[in-house]
Amino acid sequence: MTHQTDQGRALVAGVNGKSPRIDPTAFTAPTSVVVGDVTMASGASIWYSAVLRADCGPIVLGADSNVQDNCTIHVDPGFPVSIGERVSIGHNAVVHGCTVEDDCLIGMGATVLNGAVIGAGSLVAAQALVPQGMVVPPGSLVAGVPAKVRRELTDEEREGIKVNALMYGELAKQHAASVTPNP
């Protein structure tokens, strides 16, 4: 079942008998795709050309979290995706079959693979590759290909991650109120 199909709107559709459950306060940008067993909590946002495809397992996006432009979030059998609250998934990131706990930032172009767990309050640097099954301790800075824990984040850095997520929440409200597709 398709929720919105007009050109210039988000594609929200069911697959394999599962349909997205999207809180009324969540934002799905025009051109985003949300398919299958996806749950979006209050204040969550999916930005332009991002794809959440939950065709063989669930994707859960926590409150006030954002999936920025051109991201891909996907699952594998036995590898669901769980994204906590106040998480920012940066532009062009790939999040696949993993867990991202509360108050994290996944940097632009980063990849997080099946079975990985990103501990609460962590930052995965831009372009990092978090390998399958890696467990990142809470409050860590992770960078590199393959990714390695580089150091513990400062309190100021951790607070900045939360502020970033809340800023995206405000931006989502502006876009929801003002973006209109071309006729």
TATAFEN-V281097 format. One record per pair of residues at least 12 apart in sequence whose ideal C-beta (glycine too) atoms are under 10 Angstrom apart, sorted by the first residue. I is the first residue (numbers start at 1). J is the second residue. Records with the same first field share a line. If there is no record, write none. Layout:
I = J / J
This chain:
1 = 13 / 14 / 15 / 17 / 19 / 20
2 = 14 / 19 / 35
3 = 19 / 20 / 22 / 28 / 34
4 = 28 / 30 / 32 / 34
6 = 30 / 181
7 = 30 / 31 / 181 / 182 / 183
8 = 30 / 31 / 179 / 180 / 181 / 182 / 183
9 = 28 / 29 / 30 / 31 / 32 / 181
10 = 22 / 27 / 28 / 29 / 30 / 31 / 32 / 33 / 34 / 46 / 48 / 50
11 = 28 / 30 / 31 / 32 / 33 / 34 / 35 / 51
12 = 28 / 32 / 33 / 34 / 35 / 38 / 40 / 46 / 52
13 = 33 / 34 / 35 / 36
14 = 35 / 36 / 37 / 38
15 = 35 / 36 / 37 / 53 / 54 / 55 / 56
16 = 35 / 36 / 37 / 54 / 55 / 56
17 = 36 / 37
18 = 35 / 36 / 37 / 38 / 54 / 55 / 56 / 57 / 58
19 = 34 / 35 / 36 / 37 / 38 / 54
20 = 34 / 35 / 36 / 37 / 38 / 39 / 40 / 52 / 54 / 59
21 = 34 / 37 / 38 / 39 / 40 / 41 / 60
22 = 34 / 38 / 39 / 40 / 41 / 44 / 46 / 61
23 = 39 / 40 / 41 / 42 / 43 / 44 / 61 / 63
24 = 42
25 = 40 / 41 / 42 / 43 / 44 / 45 / 63 / 64 / 169 / 172 / 173 / 176
26 = 39 / 40 / 41 / 42 / 43 / 44 / 45 / 46 / 61 / 63 / 64 / 65 / 172 / 176
27 = 40 / 43 / 44 / 45 / 46 / 47 / 66 / 168 / 169 / 171 / 172 / 173 / 174 / 175 / 176 / 177 / 179
28 = 40 / 44 / 45 / 46 / 47 / 50 / 52 / 67 / 172 / 176
29 = 45 / 46 / 47 / 48 / 49 / 50 / 67 / 68 / 69 / 172 / 175 / 176 / 179
30 = 47 / 48 / 49 / 175 / 179 / 180 / 181 / 182
31 = 46 / 47 / 48 / 49 / 50 / 51 / 69 / 70 / 181
32 = 45 / 46 / 47 / 48 / 49 / 50 / 51 / 52 / 67 / 69 / 70 / 71
33 = 46 / 49 / 50 / 51 / 52 / 53 / 72
34 = 46 / 50 / 51 / 52 / 53 / 54 / 59 / 61 / 67 / 73
35 = 51 / 52 / 53 / 54 / 55 / 59 / 74
36 = 52 / 53 / 54 / 55 / 56 / 57 / 58 / 59 / 74 / 75
37 = 52 / 53 / 54 / 55 / 56 / 57 / 58 / 59 / 60 / 75 / 80
38 = 52 / 53 / 54 / 58 / 59 / 60 / 61 / 73 / 75 / 81
39 = 54 / 58 / 59 / 60 / 61 / 62 / 82
40 = 52 / 59 / 60 / 61 / 62 / 63 / 65 / 67 / 83
41 = 60 / 61 / 62 / 63 / 64 / 65 / 83 / 84 / 85
42 = 62 / 63 / 64 / 85 / 169
43 = 62 / 63 / 64 / 65 / 66 / 85 / 86 / 165 / 166 / 168 / 169 / 170 / 172 / 173
44 = 60 / 61 / 62 / 63 / 64 / 65 / 66 / 67 / 83 / 85 / 87 / 165 / 168 / 169 / 172
45 = 61 / 64 / 65 / 66 / 67 / 68 / 88 / 165 / 168 / 169 / 171 / 172 / 173 / 175 / 176
46 = 61 / 65 / 66 / 67 / 68 / 69 / 71 / 73 / 89 / 172
47 = 66 / 67 / 68 / 69 / 70 / 71 / 89 / 91 / 168 / 171 / 172 / 175
48 = 68 / 69 / 70 / 91 / 175 / 179
49 = 68 / 69 / 70 / 71 / 72 / 91 / 92
50 = 66 / 67 / 68 / 69 / 70 / 71 / 72 / 73 / 89 / 91 / 92 / 93
51 = 67 / 70 / 71 / 72 / 73 / 74
52 = 67 / 71 / 72 / 73 / 74 / 75 / 81 / 83 / 95
53 = 72 / 73 / 74 / 75 / 81
54 = 73 / 74 / 75 / 80 / 81
55 = 74 / 75
56 = 74 / 75 / 76 / 77 / 78 / 79 / 80 / 97
57 = 74 / 75 / 76 / 77 / 78 / 79 / 80 / 81 / 97
58 = 75 / 80 / 81 / 82
59 = 73 / 74 / 75 / 80 / 81 / 82 / 83 / 95 / 97
60 = 80 / 81 / 82 / 83 / 84 / 99
61 = 73 / 81 / 82 / 83 / 84 / 85 / 87 / 89 / 100
62 = 82 / 83 / 84 / 85 / 86 / 87 / 100 / 101 / 102 / 103 / 165
63 = 84 / 85 / 86 / 87 / 102 / 165 / 169
64 = 84 / 85 / 86 / 87 / 88 / 102 / 103 / 162 / 165 / 166 / 168 / 169 / 172
65 = 83 / 84 / 85 / 86 / 87 / 88 / 89 / 100 / 102 / 103 / 104 / 165 / 168 / 169
66 = 83 / 86 / 87 / 88 / 89 / 90 / 164 / 165 / 166 / 167 / 168 / 169 / 171 / 172
67 = 83 / 87 / 88 / 89 / 90 / 91 / 93 / 95 / 106 / 168
68 = 88 / 89 / 90 / 91 / 92 / 93 / 106 / 108 / 168
69 = 90 / 91 / 92 / 108
70 = 90 / 91 / 92 / 93 / 94 / 108 / 109
71 = 89 / 90 / 91 / 92 / 93 / 94 / 95 / 106 / 108 / 109 / 110
72 = 89 / 92 / 93 / 94 / 95 / 96 / 111
73 = 89 / 93 / 94 / 95 / 96 / 97 / 98 / 100 / 112
74 = 94 / 95 / 96 / 97 / 114
75 = 95 / 96 / 97 / 98 / 114
76 = 96 / 97 / 113 / 114 / 115
77 = 97
78 = 97 / 114 / 115
79 = 96 / 97 / 98 / 99 / 113 / 114 / 115 / 116 / 132
80 = 97 / 98 / 99
81 = 95 / 96 / 97 / 98 / 99 / 100 / 112 / 114
82 = 98 / 99 / 100 / 101 / 117
83 = 95 / 98 / 99 / 100 / 101 / 102 / 104 / 106 / 118
84 = 99 / 100 / 101 / 102 / 103 / 104 / 118 / 120
85 = 101 / 102 / 103 / 104 / 120 / 162 / 165
86 = 102 / 103 / 104 / 105 / 120 / 121 / 161 / 162 / 163 / 164 / 165 / 166 / 168 / 169
87 = 100 / 101 / 102 / 103 / 104 / 105 / 106 / 118 / 120 / 122 / 161 / 162 / 164 / 165 / 168
88 = 100 / 103 / 104 / 105 / 106 / 107 / 123 / 161 / 162 / 164 / 165 / 166 / 167 / 168
89 = 104 / 105 / 106 / 107 / 108 / 110 / 112 / 124 / 168
90 = 105 / 106 / 107 / 108 / 109 / 110 / 124 / 125 / 126 / 164
91 = 107 / 108 / 109 / 126
92 = 107 / 108 / 109 / 110 / 111 / 126 / 127
93 = 105 / 106 / 107 / 108 / 109 / 110 / 111 / 112 / 124 / 126 / 127 / 128
94 = 106 / 109 / 110 / 111 / 112 / 113 / 129
95 = 110 / 111 / 112 / 113 / 116 / 118 / 124 / 130
96 = 111 / 112 / 113 / 114 / 115 / 116 / 130 / 132
97 = 112 / 113 / 114 / 115 / 116 / 132
98 = 111 / 112 / 113 / 114 / 115 / 116 / 117 / 118 / 130 / 132 / 133 / 134
99 = 112 / 115 / 116 / 117 / 118 / 119 / 135
100 = 112 / 116 / 117 / 118 / 119 / 120 / 122 / 124 / 130 / 136
101 = 117 / 118 / 119 / 120 / 121 / 122 / 136 / 138
102 = 119 / 120 / 121 / 122 / 138 / 161 / 162 / 165
103 = 119 / 120 / 121 / 122 / 123 / 138 / 139 / 158 / 159 / 161 / 162 / 164 / 165
104 = 118 / 119 / 120 / 121 / 122 / 123 / 124 / 136 / 138 / 139 / 140 / 142 / 158 / 161 / 165
105 = 118 / 121 / 122 / 123 / 124 / 125 / 126 / 153 / 157 / 158 / 160 / 161 / 162 / 164 / 165
106 = 118 / 122 / 123 / 124 / 125 / 126 / 128 / 130 / 142
107 = 123 / 124 / 125 / 126 / 127 / 128 / 142 / 143
108 = 125 / 126 / 127
109 = 125 / 126 / 127 / 128 / 129
110 = 123 / 124 / 125 / 126 / 127 / 128 / 129 / 130 / 142 / 143 / 145 / 147
111 = 124 / 127 / 128 / 129 / 130 / 131 / 145 / 147
112 = 124 / 128 / 129 / 130 / 131 / 132 / 134 / 136 / 142 / 147
113 = 129 / 130 / 131 / 132 / 133 / 134 / 146 / 147
114 = 131 / 132 / 133
115 = 131 / 132 / 133 / 134 / 135
116 = 130 / 131 / 132 / 133 / 134 / 135 / 136 / 142 / 147
117 = 130 / 133 / 134 / 135 / 136 / 137
118 = 130 / 134 / 135 / 136 / 137 / 138 / 140 / 142 / 147
119 = 135 / 136 / 137 / 138 / 139 / 140 / 142 / 149
120 = 136 / 137 / 138 / 139 / 140 / 158
121 = 137 / 138 / 139 / 140 / 152 / 153 / 155 / 157 / 158 / 159 / 161 / 162
122 = 136 / 137 / 138 / 139 / 140 / 141 / 142 / 149 / 152 / 153 / 158 / 161
123 = 136 / 139 / 140 / 141 / 142 / 143 / 150 / 153 / 157 / 158 / 160 / 161
124 = 136 / 140 / 141 / 142 / 143 / 147
125 = 141 / 142 / 143 / 144 / 147 / 150
126 = 143
127 = 143 / 144 / 145 / 147
128 = 141 / 142 / 143 / 144 / 145 / 146 / 147 / 148 / 150
129 = 142 / 143 / 144 / 145 / 146 / 147
130 = 142 / 144 / 145 / 146 / 147 / 148
131 = 145 / 146 / 147 / 148
132 = 146
134 = 146 / 147 / 148 / 149
135 = 149
136 = 148 / 149
137 = 149 / 152
138 = 152 / 153 / 158
139 = 151 / 152 / 153 / 154 / 155 / 157 / 158
140 = 152 / 153
141 = 153 / 154 / 157
